[in-house]
Every structure is written in structure tokens, then in C-alpha cells.
Amino acid sequence: MGISDDSFDVRTLPPHPSPLPQGGEGERELIFMLFKA
């Protein structure tokens, strides 16, 4: 439930400037930044 979660989050990132409502996921933050870059 890690890689799949990341992929799912990435899909919900585009429509949201800050897709980290849960807050506290450094890895996800990095991935999100890379995808947004």
C-alpha cells in the first residue's frame, strides 16, 4: 500500500495545489514535487 498509494495520489494531484492534506509524508511530497515540476 505504498507504491499504489503514491500512484493514486499523483492522479489526484493535478486538480490540487497541495495534495498533502494528510500532511507528514516526505516521500510523497518529493514525488508530488517531481511530478509537478
Secondary structure, DSSP 8 states (H G I E B T S, - for coil): --HHHHHHHHHTSTT-S---SS---HHHHHHHHHHH-
